[in-house]
């Protein structure tokens, strides 16, 4: 579905919105930077709603949907300006709940999260573990890469990897935006776990489960009428390609400042070229 050479540059979604009934929109790097909405982002979501579009916020957040929605409201995004919020954390919670129902016994879980947040496992029969020596499951939901080093995580995870403990990564992003700039994300920690010899199940973009869940959330809309909007070539653009959906790359997120040659290299590395490119999420 993507063009063979280069995406079409657009000033805003108003130029192409008539061609789509639904949009899968990323959060971080598109709507906000984690602390502040980007210019025009709030108004653009409201305009999409006014145009009758179904908007699914498709996020590689290891948190479940509800806390993501609360954070968006606190940032100034009115609830109801999106149709659904679907996070990789929500998809993972459903998978783990189904596994728990089948297993029937609680398991100890080493949760890699941020600020001690345990919402990713709330309501599940999982008992928190403090290190990798006695856990039966590793859940990598978030990164504190602005506070810890990869060596810190290696020391925590190595015992679990050595014992062959399976891990789930519910945030495949390898980089994250922080007030200090780009730092390594949960996806990089999951890669580290694989480097240590552990097995990882990846949930979120660009993997298929989250796109299938997004399709279920919007009902019977043809793939050609769905547009994915995001700032990660690897996750948003590559994921859209694999799902057979059109894509629009927002160049002002994690790839802010990248030149044409840099972007072409990213497209080549991901094996995916977006259909459209715009500098920021705007109408």
C-alpha positions, -999 to +999 in steps of 0.1 A: +000+000+000+029+023+006+045+041-024+077+026-037+099+057-034+088+086-011+057+096+009+035+124-002+041+155+019+010+171+035+005+201+057-022+183+078-048+156+079-075+178+064-058+172+030-065+135+031-092+128+057-120+124+032-103+091+021-105+075+055-133+065+079-110+055+108-076+064+121-052+046+144-032+073+161-001+070+182+002+089+215+038+097+224+056+118+198+023+125+180-002+139+206+023+148+233+058+144+246+048+128+279+043+160+297+028+186+272+005+183+243+020+192+209+006+224+192-027+216+174-030+181+188-060+187+210-078+206+182-070+180+156-086+152+176-117+173+181-118+181+144-116+144+135-145+137+158-165+166+142-158+150+108-173+117+120-140+098+120-135+068+143-102+074+161-084+046+180-054+057+200-032+028+194-003+030+219+027+010+228+021+019+265+026-008+290-001+007+311-037-004+306-063+018+288-078+035+318-047+051+332-037+062+297-071+080+293-067+097+327-033+110+318-046+123+285-074+142+303-049+157+327-028+169+297-059+187+283-073+162+258-111+161+264-125+126+270-146+117+240-123+132+215-112+097+207-134+066+200-112+040+218-079+038+235-061+006+230-027+001+246-003-028+243-007-031+281-044-037+278-039-063+251-013-080+273-035-079+304-062-098+284-037-124+273-024-129+308-059-131+322-067-159+298-035-177+307-043-173+344-078-188+339-062-218+322-034-223+348-055-217+379-026-210+403-009-176+411+026-171+397+054-148+409+060-120+384+091-097+380+075-065+367+097-040+350+078-007+352+082+029+361+078+047+395+068+015+412+036+013+391+019-021+394-013-013+374-001-036+346-008-067+368-037-054+390-066-079+390-043-108+379-033-137+400+004-126+399+025-121+430+052-094+427+088-105+428+117-082+435+143-099+414+149-126+388+158-154+412+123-167+421+099-153+395+079-175+370+072-147+346+089-114+336+067-085+324+085-056+308+060-027+307+081+004+309+116+018+312+135+040+337+162+045+312+166+081+322+175+069+357+190+035+353+216+019+330+213-012+309+238-028+333+213-022+361+187-040+342+211-068+332+219-075+369+182-077+377+172-099+347+201-122+343+190-148+369+156-151+353+171-155+318+195-181+331+165-201+344+147-199+311+118-177+325+096-164+297+091-127+294+064-105+279+073-070+265+042-048+265+060-017+252+082-026+222+095+010+218+133+009+219+135+046+225+114+070+247+111+107+249+120+122+283+127+157+295+163+148+292+160+138+255+158+103+240+166+074+264+163+036+259+128+023+262+112-010+274+118-026+240+156-022+245+153-039+279+134-067+262+162-070+236+187-071+265+167-100+280+170-119+247+208-111+246+210-127+281+194-158+266+158-152+277+126-157+255+104-127+249+068-125+236+064-090+220+030-073+223+022-040+206+032-022+174+044-035+149+031-069+160-003-081+147-023-086+179-028-049+186-039-041+150-064-070+151-078-056+183-080-021+168-099-035+138-124-052+162-129-020+181-140+000+150-163-026+135-168-033+098-145-008+081-125-018+051-087-018+055-083+007+026-104+032+047-081+030+078-051+053+082-023+048+108-006+079+121+027+077+141+062+089+146+081+056+146+091+042+113+098+008+128+066+005+149+039+027+133+049+026+096+062-010+096+032-022+117+007-005+093+024-022+063+022-056+079-015-050+087-023-039+052-032-004+062-022+031+049+002+052+071+011+088+077+045+095+093+048+124+118+083+137+115+083+158+146+085+130+172+114+107+180+129+115+146+127+153+150+155+169+129+160+139+107+169+149+071+156+133+039+186+109+037+181+099+073+145+091+067+153+071+035+177+050+056+150+045+082+125+034+055+150+010+041+158-005+075+122-010+083+113-021+048+083+003+048+076+037+033+047+057+046+020+069+022+021+104+037+045+126+058+037+157+079+058+176+104+032+175+132-002+161+140-025+189+127-057+193+107 
